[in-house]
């Protein structure tokens, strides 16, 4: 029940999601259902990649614009604002 109250508060707001495959997504929560399937708009995927060309820096943050996305609830590990 507490999760349902929280998700209603963040509807139409920008949220962050961590997926089971460790992908990090950021987008506007447009809709959800009882299985926690969600629809996100203006989605950005954030990931770190190793870049050996850059000295003194082990990781480089990459941002990929996706747009509209539908996520299955069983693939979501963590959802936060």
Order of alpha helices (4+ residues) and beta strands (2+ residues): alpha-beta-beta-beta-beta-beta
